Amino acid sequence: MHYSKYFPVDVVNGEGTRCTLFVSGCVHQCRGCYNQSTWSLTAGQLFTEQLEQQIIDDLNDQRIVKQGLTLSGGDPLHPANLETVLKLVKRVKQSCHGKTIWVWTGYVLDELTAEQRLILPWIDVLIDGKYEQDKADLSLSWRGSSNQVIHYL
């Protein structure tokens, strides 16, 4: 898996202060997407065990208490990302007591494949649905367009 950006301290992509990872790879390619540079599966850098450990360390760092991890993109539920993302969320839940995991995806919850659904028991919030430019609404919390749904799992 590749990733575009990692922010060890982020206050705009989920509730509270979080660590945020923008993965690469998106089949949706929504018109008006603000993150088009993440569409290619090979955009950015290779996700490594060192970065995985850095995320765990950042989540457990008590100097700035983080509420959890945010995964966005690209699309964390892209089939090519699933194995690495599932490994990461499991490790966060096992190593970072009380941290929440938020995931943004262009896929819709009811249409997830069996493989994509494997992540659901490990995450706390799923924001689903493609960004639709004609339904854009800046007043929405955590969503860019009104068709997107926040699922508290």
CNS distance restraints for C-alpha pairs under 8 A (distance, minus, plus):
assign (resid   1 and name CA) (resid  23 and name CA) 7.57 0.50 0.50
assign (resid   1 and name CA) (resid  24 and name CA) 7.30 0.50 0.50
assign (resid   1 and name CA) (resid  41 and name CA) 7.37 0.50 0.50
assign (resid   1 and name CA) (resid  42 and name CA) 7.78 0.50 0.50
assign (resid   1 and name CA) (resid  46 and name CA) 6.11 0.50 0.50
assign (resid   1 and name CA) (resid  47 and name CA) 5.65 0.50 0.50
assign (resid   1 and name CA) (resid  80 and name CA) 7.01 0.50 0.50
assign (resid   1 and name CA) (resid  81 and name CA) 5.60 0.50 0.50
assign (resid   1 and name CA) (resid  84 and name CA) 6.66 0.50 0.50
assign (resid   2 and name CA) (resid  23 and name CA) 6.10 0.50 0.50
assign (resid   2 and name CA) (resid  24 and name CA) 5.32 0.50 0.50
assign (resid   2 and name CA) (resid  25 and name CA) 7.86 0.50 0.50
assign (resid   2 and name CA) (resid  41 and name CA) 6.50 0.50 0.50
assign (resid   2 and name CA) (resid  42 and name CA) 5.79 0.50 0.50
assign (resid   2 and name CA) (resid  43 and name CA) 6.46 0.50 0.50
assign (resid   2 and name CA) (resid  44 and name CA) 6.17 0.50 0.50
assign (resid   2 and name CA) (resid  45 and name CA) 5.28 0.50 0.50
assign (resid   2 and name CA) (resid  46 and name CA) 4.33 0.50 0.50
assign (resid   2 and name CA) (resid  47 and name CA) 5.15 0.50 0.50
assign (resid   3 and name CA) (resid  21 and name CA) 7.24 0.50 0.50
assign (resid   3 and name CA) (resid  22 and name CA) 5.75 0.50 0.50
assign (resid   3 and name CA) (resid  23 and name CA) 3.98 0.50 0.50
assign (resid   3 and name CA) (resid  24 and name CA) 4.81 0.50 0.50
assign (resid   3 and name CA) (resid  38 and name CA) 7.79 0.50 0.50
assign (resid   3 and name CA) (resid  43 and name CA) 6.87 0.50 0.50
assign (resid   3 and name CA) (resid  44 and name CA) 5.41 0.50 0.50
assign (resid   3 and name CA) (resid  45 and name CA) 5.50 0.50 0.50
assign (resid   3 and name CA) (resid  46 and name CA) 6.36 0.50 0.50
assign (resid   3 and name CA) (resid  47 and name CA) 6.06 0.50 0.50
assign (resid   3 and name CA) (resid  73 and name CA) 7.93 0.50 0.50
assign (resid   4 and name CA) (resid  21 and name CA) 7.85 0.50 0.50
assign (resid   4 and name CA) (resid  22 and name CA) 5.48 0.50 0.50
assign (resid   4 and name CA) (resid  23 and name CA) 5.71 0.50 0.50
assign (resid   4 and name CA) (resid  24 and name CA) 5.83 0.50 0.50
assign (resid   4 and name CA) (resid  37 and name CA) 7.85 0.50 0.50
assign (resid   4 and name CA) (resid  38 and name CA) 6.14 0.50 0.50
assign (resid   4 and name CA) (resid  43 and name CA) 6.31 0.50 0.50
assign (resid   4 and name CA) (resid  44 and name CA) 4.41 0.50 0.50
assign (resid   4 and name CA) (resid  45 and name CA) 6.45 0.50 0.50
assign (resid   4 and name CA) (resid  73 and name CA) 7.63 0.50 0.50
assign (resid   5 and name CA) (resid  21 and name CA) 6.04 0.50 0.50
assign (resid   5 and name CA) (resid  22 and name CA) 5.21 0.50 0.50
assign (resid   5 and name CA) (resid  23 and name CA) 7.35 0.50 0.50
assign (resid   5 and name CA) (resid  44 and name CA) 7.46 0.50 0.50
assign (resid   6 and name CA) (resid  19 and name CA) 7.57 0.50 0.50
assign (resid   6 and name CA) (resid  20 and name CA) 5.75 0.50 0.50
assign (resid   6 and name CA) (resid  21 and name CA) 4.55 0.50 0.50
assign (resid   6 and name CA) (resid  22 and name CA) 6.28 0.50 0.50
assign (resid   7 and name CA) (resid  19 and name CA) 5.71 0.50 0.50
assign (resid   7 and name CA) (resid  20 and name CA) 5.11 0.50 0.50
assign (resid   7 and name CA) (resid  21 and name CA) 6.50 0.50 0.50
assign (resid   8 and name CA) (resid  18 and name CA) 7.22 0.50 0.50
assign (resid   8 and name CA) (resid  19 and name CA) 4.56 0.50 0.50
assign (resid   8 and name CA) (resid  20 and name CA) 6.51 0.50 0.50
assign (resid   8 and name CA) (resid  55 and name CA) 7.23 0.50 0.50
assign (resid   8 and name CA) (resid  58 and name CA) 6.27 0.50 0.50
assign (resid   9 and name CA) (resid  17 and name CA) 6.44 0.50 0.50
assign (resid   9 and name CA) (resid  18 and name CA) 5.73 0.50 0.50
assign (resid   9 and name CA) (resid  19 and name CA) 5.28 0.50 0.50
assign (resid   9 and name CA) (resid  20 and name CA) 7.42 0.50 0.50
assign (resid   9 and name CA) (resid  66 and name CA) 7.80 0.50 0.50
assign (resid  10 and name CA) (resid  17 and name CA) 5.59 0.50 0.50
assign (resid  10 and name CA) (resid  18 and name CA) 5.08 0.50 0.50
assign (resid  10 and name CA) (resid  19 and name CA) 5.83 0.50 0.50
assign (resid  10 and name CA) (resid  20 and name CA) 6.42 0.50 0.50
assign (resid  11 and name CA) (resid  15 and name CA) 7.35 0.50 0.50
assign (resid  11 and name CA) (resid  16 and name CA) 5.99 0.50 0.50
assign (resid  11 and name CA) (resid  17 and name CA) 4.77 0.50 0.50
assign (resid  11 and name CA) (resid  18 and name CA) 6.25 0.50 0.50
assign (resid  13 and name CA) (resid  18 and name CA) 7.53 0.50 0.50
assign (resid  13 and name CA) (resid  20 and name CA) 7.21 0.50 0.50
assign (resid  13 and name CA) (resid  70 and name CA) 6.63 0.50 0.50
assign (resid  13 and name CA) (resid 142 and name CA) 7.00 0.50 0.50
assign (resid  14 and name CA) (resid  18 and name CA) 7.22 0.50 0.50
assign (resid  14 and name CA) (resid  70 and name CA) 6.83 0.50 0.50
assign (resid  14 and name CA) (resid 102 and name CA) 6.89 0.50 0.50
assign (resid  14 and name CA) (resid 142 and name CA) 6.62 0.50 0.50
assign (resid  15 and name CA) (resid  67 and name CA) 7.45 0.50 0.50
assign (resid  16 and name CA) (resid  66 and name CA) 7.17 0.50 0.50
assign (resid  16 and name CA) (resid  67 and name CA) 5.83 0.50 0.50
assign (resid  17 and name CA) (resid  65 and name CA) 7.22 0.50 0.50
assign (resid  17 and name CA) (resid  66 and name CA) 4.97 0.50 0.50
assign (resid  17 and name CA) (resid  67 and name CA) 5.75 0.50 0.50
assign (resid  17 and name CA) (resid  68 and name CA) 7.42 0.50 0.50
assign (resid  18 and name CA) (resid  59 and name CA) 7.83 0.50 0.50
assign (resid  18 and name CA) (resid  66 and name CA) 4.98 0.50 0.50
assign (resid  18 and name CA) (resid  67 and name CA) 5.58 0.50 0.50
assign (resid  18 and name CA) (resid  68 and name CA) 5.03 0.50 0.50
assign (resid  18 and name CA) (resid  69 and name CA) 5.53 0.50 0.50
assign (resid  18 and name CA) (resid  70 and name CA) 6.70 0.50 0.50
assign (resid  19 and name CA) (resid  55 and name CA) 7.21 0.50 0.50
assign (resid  19 and name CA) (resid  58 and name CA) 7.35 0.50 0.50
assign (resid  19 and name CA) (resid  59 and name CA) 6.86 0.50 0.50
assign (resid  19 and name CA) (resid  66 and name CA) 7.08 0.50 0.50
assign (resid  19 and name CA) (resid  68 and name CA) 6.38 0.50 0.50
assign (resid  19 and name CA) (resid  69 and name CA) 4.87 0.50 0.50
assign (resid  19 and name CA) (resid  70 and name CA) 6.15 0.50 0.50
assign (resid  20 and name CA) (resid  69 and name CA) 5.77 0.50 0.50
assign (resid  20 and name CA) (resid  70 and name CA) 4.56 0.50 0.50
assign (resid  20 and name CA) (resid  71 and name CA) 5.95 0.50 0.50
assign (resid  20 and name CA) (resid  72 and name CA) 7.51 0.50 0.50
assign (resid  21 and name CA) (resid  69 and name CA) 7.76 0.50 0.50
assign (resid  21 and name CA) (resid  70 and name CA) 6.28 0.50 0.50
assign (resid  21 and name CA) (resid  71 and name CA) 5.11 0.50 0.50
assign (resid  21 and name CA) (resid  72 and name CA) 6.28 0.50 0.50
assign (resid  21 and name CA) (resid  73 and name CA) 7.56 0.50 0.50
assign (resid  22 and name CA) (resid  38 and name CA) 7.86 0.50 0.50
assign (resid  22 and name CA) (resid  71 and name CA) 6.05 0.50 0.50
assign (resid  22 and name CA) (resid  72 and name CA) 4.77 0.50 0.50
assign (resid  22 and name CA) (resid  73 and name CA) 4.24 0.50 0.50
assign (resid  22 and name CA) (resid  74 and name CA) 6.61 0.50 0.50
assign (resid  23 and name CA) (resid  38 and name CA) 7.07 0.50 0.50
assign (resid  23 and name CA) (resid  71 and name CA) 7.23 0.50 0.50
assign (resid  23 and name CA) (resid  72 and name CA) 6.24 0.50 0.50
assign (resid  23 and name CA) (resid  73 and name CA) 4.58 0.50 0.50
assign (resid  23 and name CA) (resid  74 and name CA) 5.42 0.50 0.50
assign (resid  23 and name CA) (resid  75 and name CA) 6.44 0.50 0.50
assign (resid  23 and name CA) (resid  76 and name CA) 6.07 0.50 0.50
assign (resid  23 and name CA) (resid  81 and name CA) 7.99 0.50 0.50
assign (resid  24 and name CA) (resid  38 and name CA) 4.67 0.50 0.50
assign (resid  24 and name CA) (resid  39 and name CA) 6.08 0.50 0.50
assign (resid  24 and name CA) (resid  40 and name CA) 6.16 0.50 0.50
assign (resid  24 and name CA) (resid  41 and name CA) 5.10 0.50 0.50
assign (resid  24 and name CA) (resid  42 and name CA) 6.67 0.50 0.50
assign (resid  24 and name CA) (resid  43 and name CA) 5.79 0.50 0.50
assign (resid  24 and name CA) (resid  44 and name CA) 7.12 0.50 0.50
assign (resid  24 and name CA) (resid  73 and name CA) 5.85 0.50 0.50
assign (resid  24 and name CA) (resid  74 and name CA) 4.69 0.50 0.50
assign (resid  24 and name CA) (resid  75 and name CA) 6.78 0.50 0.50
assign (resid  24 and name CA) (resid  76 and name CA) 7.84 0.50 0.50
assign (resid  25 and name CA) (resid  38 and name CA) 5.90 0.50 0.50
assign (resid  25 and name CA) (resid  39 and name CA) 4.64 0.50 0.50
assign (resid  25 and name CA) (resid  40 and name CA) 4.80 0.50 0.50
assign (resid  25 and name CA) (resid  41 and name CA) 3.90 0.50 0.50
assign (resid  25 and name CA) (resid  42 and name CA) 7.25 0.50 0.50
assign (resid  25 and name CA) (resid  43 and name CA) 7.53 0.50 0.50
assign (resid  25 and name CA) (resid  73 and name CA) 7.32 0.50 0.50
assign (resid  25 and name CA) (resid  74 and name CA) 4.85 0.50 0.50
assign (resid  25 and name CA) (resid  75 and name CA) 5.96 0.50 0.50
assign (resid  25 and name CA) (resid  76 and name CA) 7.95 0.50 0.50
assign (resid  25 and name CA) (resid  78 and name CA) 6.56 0.50 0.50
assign (resid  25 and name CA) (resid  80 and name CA) 7.85 0.50 0.50
assign (resid  25 and name CA) (resid  81 and name CA) 7.78 0.50 0.50
assign (resid  26 and name CA) (resid  38 and name CA) 7.04 0.50 0.50
assign (resid  26 and name CA) (resid  39 and name CA) 4.58 0.50 0.50
assign (resid  26 and name CA) (resid  40 and name CA) 6.70 0.50 0.50
assign (resid  26 and name CA) (resid  41 and name CA) 7.25 0.50 0.50
assign (resid  26 and name CA) (resid  73 and name CA) 7.54 0.50 0.50
assign (resid  26 and name CA) (resid  74 and name CA) 4.72 0.50 0.50
assign (resid  26 and name CA) (resid  75 and name CA) 5.15 0.50 0.50
assign (resid  26 and name CA) (resid  78 and name CA) 6.35 0.50 0.50
assign (resid  27 and name CA) (resid  39 and name CA) 7.05 0.50 0.50
assign (resid  27 and name CA) (resid  78 and name CA) 7.40 0.50 0.50
assign (resid  28 and name CA) (resid 106 and name CA) 6.50 0.50 0.50
assign (resid  28 and name CA) (resid 130 and name CA) 6.92 0.50 0.50
assign (resid  29 and name CA) (resid  33 and name CA) 7.14 0.50 0.50
assign (resid  29 and name CA) (resid  36 and name CA) 7.28 0.50 0.50
assign (resid  29 and name CA) (resid  39 and name CA) 6.69 0.50 0.50
assign (resid  30 and name CA) (resid 130 and name CA) 6.59 0.50 0.50
assign (resid  30 and name CA) (resid 131 and name CA) 5.92 0.50 0.50
assign (resid  30 and name CA) (resid 132 and name CA) 6.83 0.50 0.50
assign (resid  30 and name CA) (resid 133 and name CA) 7.96 0.50 0.50
assign (resid  31 and name CA) (resid 131 and name CA) 7.69 0.50 0.50
assign (resid  31 and name CA) (resid 132 and name CA) 7.05 0.50 0.50
assign (resid  31 and name CA) (resid 133 and name CA) 6.36 0.50 0.50
assign (resid  32 and name CA) (resid 131 and name CA) 7.85 0.50 0.50
assign (resid  32 and name CA) (resid 132 and name CA) 7.72 0.50 0.50
assign (resid  32 and name CA) (resid 133 and name CA) 5.73 0.50 0.50
assign (resid  33 and name CA) (resid 131 and name CA) 6.96 0.50 0.50
assign (resid  35 and name CA) (resid  39 and name CA) 7.69 0.50 0.50
assign (resid  35 and name CA) (resid  73 and name CA) 7.31 0.50 0.50
assign (resid  35 and name CA) (resid  74 and name CA) 7.23 0.50 0.50
assign (resid  36 and name CA) (resid  74 and name CA) 7.85 0.50 0.50
assign (resid  37 and name CA) (resid  43 and name CA) 6.98 0.50 0.50
assign (resid  38 and name CA) (resid  43 and name CA) 5.88 0.50 0.50
assign (resid  38 and name CA) (resid  44 and name CA) 7.62 0.50 0.50
assign (resid  38 and name CA) (resid  73 and name CA) 6.21 0.50 0.50
assign (resid  38 and name CA) (resid  74 and name CA) 4.80 0.50 0.50
assign (resid  39 and name CA) (resid  43 and name CA) 7.32 0.50 0.50
assign (resid  39 and name CA) (resid  74 and name CA) 5.44 0.50 0.50
assign (resid  41 and name CA) (resid  80 and name CA) 7.88 0.50 0.50
assign (resid  42 and name CA) (resid  46 and name CA) 7.90 0.50 0.50
assign (resid  47 and name CA) (resid  51 and name CA) 6.49 0.50 0.50
assign (resid  47 and name CA) (resid  52 and name CA) 7.56 0.50 0.50
assign (resid  48 and name CA) (resid  52 and name CA) 6.35 0.50 0.50
assign (resid  49 and name CA) (resid  53 and name CA) 6.13 0.50 0.50
assign (resid  50 and name CA) (resid  54 and name CA) 6.16 0.50 0.50
assign (resid  51 and name CA) (resid  55 and name CA) 6.18 0.50 0.50
assign (resid  52 and name CA) (resid  56 and name CA) 6.47 0.50 0.50
assign (resid  52 and name CA) (resid  88 and name CA) 6.96 0.50 0.50
assign (resid  53 and name CA) (resid  57 and name CA) 6.10 0.50 0.50
assign (resid  54 and name CA) (resid  58 and name CA) 5.95 0.50 0.50
assign (resid  55 and name CA) (resid  59 and name CA) 6.10 0.50 0.50
assign (resid  56 and name CA) (resid  60 and name CA) 6.28 0.50 0.50
assign (resid  56 and name CA) (resid  92 and name CA) 6.45 0.50 0.50
assign (resid  56 and name CA) (resid  95 and name CA) 7.17 0.50 0.50
assign (resid  56 and name CA) (resid  96 and name CA) 6.95 0.50 0.50
assign (resid  57 and name CA) (resid  61 and name CA) 6.01 0.50 0.50
assign (resid  59 and name CA) (resid  65 and name CA) 7.51 0.50 0.50
assign (resid  59 and name CA) (resid  66 and name CA) 5.84 0.50 0.50
assign (resid  59 and name CA) (resid  67 and name CA) 7.94 0.50 0.50
assign (resid  59 and name CA) (resid  68 and name CA) 6.61 0.50 0.50
assign (resid  59 and name CA) (resid  69 and name CA) 7.54 0.50 0.50
assign (resid  59 and name CA) (resid  96 and name CA) 6.63 0.50 0.50
assign (resid  59 and name CA) (resid  99 and name CA) 7.75 0.50 0.50
assign (resid  60 and name CA) (resid  65 and name CA) 7.66 0.50 0.50
assign (resid  60 and name CA) (resid  66 and name CA) 7.73 0.50 0.50
assign (resid  60 and name CA) (resid  96 and name CA) 6.15 0.50 0.50
assign (resid  61 and name CA) (resid  65 and name CA) 6.64 0.50 0.50
assign (resid  61 and name CA) (resid  66 and name CA) 7.94 0.50 0.50
assign (resid  66 and name CA) (resid  99 and name CA) 7.57 0.50 0.50
assign (resid  67 and name CA) (resid  98 and name CA) 7.82 0.50 0.50
assign (resid  67 and name CA) (resid  99 and name CA) 5.38 0.50 0.50
assign (resid  67 and name CA) (resid 100 and name CA) 6.22 0.50 0.50
assign (resid  68 and name CA) (resid  99 and name CA) 4.35 0.50 0.50
assign (resid  68 and name CA) (resid 100 and name CA) 4.51 0.50 0.50
assign (resid  68 and name CA) (resid 101 and name CA) 5.68 0.50 0.50
assign (resid  68 and name CA) (resid 102 and name CA) 7.86 0.50 0.50
assign (resid  69 and name CA) (resid  99 and name CA) 7.20 0.50 0.50
assign (resid  69 and name CA) (resid 100 and name CA) 6.33 0.50 0.50
assign (resid  69 and name CA) (resid 101 and name CA) 4.86 0.50 0.50
assign (resid  69 and name CA) (resid 102 and name CA) 6.37 0.50 0.50
assign (resid  70 and name CA) (resid 101 and name CA) 5.77 0.50 0.50
assign (resid  70 and name CA) (resid 102 and name CA) 4.71 0.50 0.50
assign (resid  70 and name CA) (resid 103 and name CA) 5.94 0.50 0.50
assign (resid  71 and name CA) (resid  76 and name CA) 6.40 0.50 0.50
assign (resid  71 and name CA) (resid 101 and name CA) 7.62 0.50 0.50
assign (resid  71 and name CA) (resid 102 and name CA) 6.19 0.50 0.50
assign (resid  71 and name CA) (resid 103 and name CA) 4.81 0.50 0.50
assign (resid  71 and name CA) (resid 104 and name CA) 6.40 0.50 0.50
assign (resid  72 and name CA) (resid  76 and name CA) 6.07 0.50 0.50
assign (resid  72 and name CA) (resid 103 and name CA) 6.03 0.50 0.50
assign (resid  72 and name CA) (resid 104 and name CA) 5.05 0.50 0.50
assign (resid  72 and name CA) (resid 105 and name CA) 7.05 0.50 0.50
assign (resid  73 and name CA) (resid 104 and name CA) 7.59 0.50 0.50
assign (resid  73 and name CA) (resid 105 and name CA) 7.98 0.50 0.50
assign (resid  75 and name CA) (resid  81 and name CA) 7.99 0.50 0.50
assign (resid  75 and name CA) (resid 104 and name CA) 7.09 0.50 0.50
assign (resid  75 and name CA) (resid 105 and name CA) 5.37 0.50 0.50
assign (resid  75 and name CA) (resid 106 and name CA) 6.77 0.50 0.50
assign (resid  76 and name CA) (resid  81 and name CA) 5.94 0.50 0.50
assign (resid  76 and name CA) (resid  82 and name CA) 6.86 0.50 0.50
assign (resid  76 and name CA) (resid  85 and name CA) 6.63 0.50 0.50
assign (resid  76 and name CA) (resid 103 and name CA) 7.21 0.50 0.50
assign (resid  76 and name CA) (resid 104 and name CA) 7.27 0.50 0.50
assign (resid  76 and name CA) (resid 105 and name CA) 6.53 0.50 0.50
assign (resid  77 and name CA) (resid  81 and name CA) 6.24 0.50 0.50
assign (resid  77 and name CA) (resid  82 and name CA) 5.68 0.50 0.50
assign (resid  77 and name CA) (resid  85 and name CA) 7.89 0.50 0.50
assign (resid  77 and name CA) (resid 105 and name CA) 6.35 0.50 0.50
assign (resid  77 and name CA) (resid 107 and name CA) 7.63 0.50 0.50
assign (resid  77 and name CA) (resid 116 and name CA) 6.23 0.50 0.50
assign (resid  78 and name CA) (resid  82 and name CA) 6.42 0.50 0.50
assign (resid  79 and name CA) (resid 116 and name CA) 7.56 0.50 0.50
assign (resid  81 and name CA) (resid  85 and name CA) 5.98 0.50 0.50
assign (resid  82 and name CA) (resid  86 and name CA) 5.84 0.50 0.50
assign (resid  82 and name CA) (resid 115 and name CA) 7.77 0.50 0.50
assign (resid  82 and name CA) (resid 116 and name CA) 6.87 0.50 0.50
assign (resid  83 and name CA) (resid  87 and name CA) 6.29 0.50 0.50
assign (resid  84 and name CA) (resid  88 and name CA) 6.19 0.50 0.50
assign (resid  85 and name CA) (resid  89 and name CA) 6.18 0.50 0.50
assign (resid  86 and name CA) (resid  90 and name CA) 6.13 0.50 0.50
assign (resid  86 and name CA) (resid 118 and name CA) 7.63 0.50 0.50
assign (resid  86 and name CA) (resid 119 and name CA) 5.83 0.50 0.50
assign (resid  87 and name CA) (resid  91 and name CA) 6.23 0.50 0.50
assign (resid  88 and name CA) (resid  92 and name CA) 6.19 0.50 0.50
assign (resid  89 and name CA) (resid  93 and name CA) 6.20 0.50 0.50
assign (resid  89 and name CA) (resid 101 and name CA) 7.39 0.50 0.50
assign (resid  89 and name CA) (resid 119 and name CA) 7.79 0.50 0.50
assign (resid  89 and name CA) (resid 122 and name CA) 6.26 0.50 0.50
assign (resid  89 and name CA) (resid 123 and name CA) 7.18 0.50 0.50
assign (resid  90 and name CA) (resid  94 and name CA) 6.19 0.50 0.50
assign (resid  90 and name CA) (resid 122 and name CA) 6.26 0.50 0.50
assign (resid  91 and name CA) (resid  95 and name CA) 5.80 0.50 0.50
assign (resid  91 and name CA) (resid  96 and name CA) 7.95 0.50 0.50
assign (resid  92 and name CA) (resid  96 and name CA) 5.29 0.50 0.50
assign (resid  92 and name CA) (resid  99 and name CA) 7.60 0.50 0.50
assign (resid  93 and name CA) (resid  97 and name CA) 6.69 0.50 0.50
assign (resid  93 and name CA) (resid  98 and name CA) 7.70 0.50 0.50
assign (resid  93 and name CA) (resid  99 and name CA) 7.01 0.50 0.50
assign (resid  93 and name CA) (resid 122 and name CA) 7.02 0.50 0.50
assign (resid 100 and name CA) (resid 123 and name CA) 7.00 0.50 0.50
assign (resid 100 and name CA) (resid 124 and name CA) 5.80 0.50 0.50
assign (resid 100 and name CA) (resid 125 and name CA) 7.95 0.50 0.50
assign (resid 101 and name CA) (resid 122 and name CA) 7.78 0.50 0.50
assign (resid 101 and name CA) (resid 123 and name CA) 4.97 0.50 0.50
assign (resid 101 and name CA) (resid 124 and name CA) 5.32 0.50 0.50
assign (resid 101 and name CA) (resid 125 and name CA) 6.50 0.50 0.50
assign (resid 102 and name CA) (resid 123 and name CA) 6.40 0.50 0.50
assign (resid 102 and name CA) (resid 124 and name CA) 6.02 0.50 0.50
assign (resid 102 and name CA) (resid 125 and name CA) 4.67 0.50 0.50
assign (resid 102 and name CA) (resid 126 and name CA) 5.94 0.50 0.50
assign (resid 102 and name CA) (resid 127 and name CA) 7.73 0.50 0.50
assign (resid 103 and name CA) (resid 123 and name CA) 7.41 0.50 0.50
assign (resid 103 and name CA) (resid 125 and name CA) 6.29 0.50 0.50
assign (resid 103 and name CA) (resid 126 and name CA) 4.95 0.50 0.50
assign (resid 103 and name CA) (resid 127 and name CA) 6.23 0.50 0.50
assign (resid 104 and name CA) (resid 126 and name CA) 5.98 0.50 0.50
assign (resid 104 and name CA) (resid 127 and name CA) 4.77 0.50 0.50
assign (resid 104 and name CA) (resid 128 and name CA) 6.07 0.50 0.50
assign (resid 105 and name CA) (resid 126 and name CA) 7.51 0.50 0.50
assign (resid 105 and name CA) (resid 127 and name CA) 6.30 0.50 0.50
assign (resid 105 and name CA) (resid 128 and name CA) 5.04 0.50 0.50
assign (resid 105 and name CA) (resid 129 and name CA) 6.36 0.50 0.50
assign (resid 105 and name CA) (resid 130 and name CA) 7.31 0.50 0.50
assign (resid 106 and name CA) (resid 128 and name CA) 5.64 0.50 0.50
assign (resid 106 and name CA) (resid 129 and name CA) 4.38 0.50 0.50
assign (resid 106 and name CA) (resid 130 and name CA) 4.11 0.50 0.50
assign (resid 106 and name CA) (resid 131 and name CA) 7.10 0.50 0.50
assign (resid 107 and name CA) (resid 111 and name CA) 7.06 0.50 0.50
assign (resid 107 and name CA) (resid 112 and name CA) 6.70 0.50 0.50
assign (resid 107 and name CA) (resid 128 and name CA) 5.84 0.50 0.50
assign (resid 107 and name CA) (resid 129 and name CA) 5.30 0.50 0.50
assign (resid 107 and name CA) (resid 130 and name CA) 6.69 0.50 0.50
assign (resid 108 and name CA) (resid 112 and name CA) 6.44 0.50 0.50
assign (resid 108 and name CA) (resid 128 and name CA) 5.16 0.50 0.50
assign (resid 108 and name CA) (resid 129 and name CA) 5.01 0.50 0.50
assign (resid 108 and name CA) (resid 130 and name CA) 7.95 0.50 0.50
assign (resid 109 and name CA) (resid 128 and name CA) 6.34 0.50 0.50
assign (resid 112 and name CA) (resid 116 and name CA) 5.68 0.50 0.50
assign (resid 112 and name CA) (resid 117 and name CA) 6.09 0.50 0.50
assign (resid 113 and name CA) (resid 117 and name CA) 6.19 0.50 0.50
assign (resid 114 and name CA) (resid 118 and name CA) 6.72 0.50 0.50
assign (resid 116 and name CA) (resid 120 and name CA) 7.91 0.50 0.50
assign (resid 119 and name CA) (resid 123 and name CA) 6.63 0.50 0.50
assign (resid 120 and name CA) (resid 124 and name CA) 7.87 0.50 0.50
assign (resid 120 and name CA) (resid 153 and name CA) 7.51 0.50 0.50
assign (resid 121 and name CA) (resid 153 and name CA) 7.86 0.50 0.50
assign (resid 123 and name CA) (resid 153 and name CA) 7.06 0.50 0.50
assign (resid 124 and name CA) (resid 152 and name CA) 6.01 0.50 0.50
assign (resid 124 and name CA) (resid 153 and name CA) 4.99 0.50 0.50
assign (resid 125 and name CA) (resid 150 and name CA) 6.91 0.50 0.50
assign (resid 125 and name CA) (resid 151 and name CA) 5.57 0.50 0.50
assign (resid 125 and name CA) (resid 152 and name CA) 4.66 0.50 0.50
assign (resid 125 and name CA) (resid 153 and name CA) 5.63 0.50 0.50
assign (resid 126 and name CA) (resid 150 and name CA) 5.94 0.50 0.50
assign (resid 126 and name CA) (resid 151 and name CA) 5.08 0.50 0.50
assign (resid 126 and name CA) (resid 152 and name CA) 6.67 0.50 0.50
assign (resid 126 and name CA) (resid 153 and name CA) 7.34 0.50 0.50
assign (resid 127 and name CA) (resid 142 and name CA) 7.89 0.50 0.50
assign (resid 127 and name CA) (resid 143 and name CA) 7.46 0.50 0.50
assign (resid 127 and name CA) (resid 148 and name CA) 6.63 0.50 0.50
assign (resid 127 and name CA) (resid 149 and name CA) 5.53 0.50 0.50
assign (resid 127 and name CA) (resid 150 and name CA) 4.49 0.50 0.50
assign (resid 127 and name CA) (resid 151 and name CA) 6.11 0.50 0.50
assign (resid 128 and name CA) (resid 148 and name CA) 5.49 0.50 0.50
assign (resid 128 and name CA) (resid 149 and name CA) 5.48 0.50 0.50
assign (resid 128 and name CA) (resid 150 and name CA) 6.73 0.50 0.50
assign (resid 128 and name CA) (resid 151 and name CA) 7.80 0.50 0.50
assign (resid 129 and name CA) (resid 147 and name CA) 6.66 0.50 0.50
assign (resid 129 and name CA) (resid 148 and name CA) 4.74 0.50 0.50
assign (resid 129 and name CA) (resid 149 and name CA) 6.83 0.50 0.50
assign (resid 130 and name CA) (resid 147 and name CA) 7.81 0.50 0.50
assign (resid 130 and name CA) (resid 148 and name CA) 6.86 0.50 0.50
assign (resid 131 and name CA) (resid 136 and name CA) 7.68 0.50 0.50
assign (resid 131 and name CA) (resid 144 and name CA) 6.32 0.50 0.50
assign (resid 131 and name CA) (resid 145 and name CA) 5.73 0.50 0.50
assign (resid 131 and name CA) (resid 147 and name CA) 7.77 0.50 0.50
assign (resid 131 and name CA) (resid 148 and name CA) 7.18 0.50 0.50
assign (resid 132 and name CA) (resid 136 and name CA) 6.34 0.50 0.50
assign (resid 132 and name CA) (resid 144 and name CA) 7.94 0.50 0.50
assign (resid 132 and name CA) (resid 145 and name CA) 5.77 0.50 0.50
assign (resid 132 and name CA) (resid 147 and name CA) 7.35 0.50 0.50
assign (resid 133 and name CA) (resid 145 and name CA) 6.87 0.50 0.50
assign (resid 134 and name CA) (resid 145 and name CA) 7.93 0.50 0.50
assign (resid 135 and name CA) (resid 145 and name CA) 4.91 0.50 0.50
assign (resid 135 and name CA) (resid 146 and name CA) 5.50 0.50 0.50
assign (resid 135 and name CA) (resid 147 and name CA) 6.96 0.50 0.50
assign (resid 136 and name CA) (resid 144 and name CA) 5.56 0.50 0.50
assign (resid 136 and name CA) (resid 145 and name CA) 4.00 0.50 0.50
assign (resid 136 and name CA) (resid 146 and name CA) 6.39 0.50 0.50
assign (resid 137 and name CA) (resid 144 and name CA) 6.02 0.50 0.50
assign (resid 137 and name CA) (resid 145 and name CA) 5.36 0.50 0.50
assign (resid 137 and name CA) (resid 146 and name CA) 6.43 0.50 0.50
assign (resid 138 and name CA) (resid 144 and name CA) 6.56 0.50 0.50
assign (resid 138 and name CA) (resid 145 and name CA) 7.91 0.50 0.50
assign (resid 140 and name CA) (resid 144 and name CA) 6.84 0.50 0.50
assign (resid 140 and name CA) (resid 145 and name CA) 7.54 0.50 0.50
assign (resid 140 and name CA) (resid 146 and name CA) 7.41 0.50 0.50
assign (resid 142 and name CA) (resid 150 and name CA) 7.94 0.50 0.50
assign (resid 143 and name CA) (resid 148 and name CA) 6.29 0.50 0.50
assign (resid 143 and name CA) (resid 149 and name CA) 7.71 0.50 0.50
assign (resid 143 and name CA) (resid 150 and name CA) 7.99 0.50 0.50
assign (resid 144 and name CA) (resid 148 and name CA) 7.50 0.50 0.50
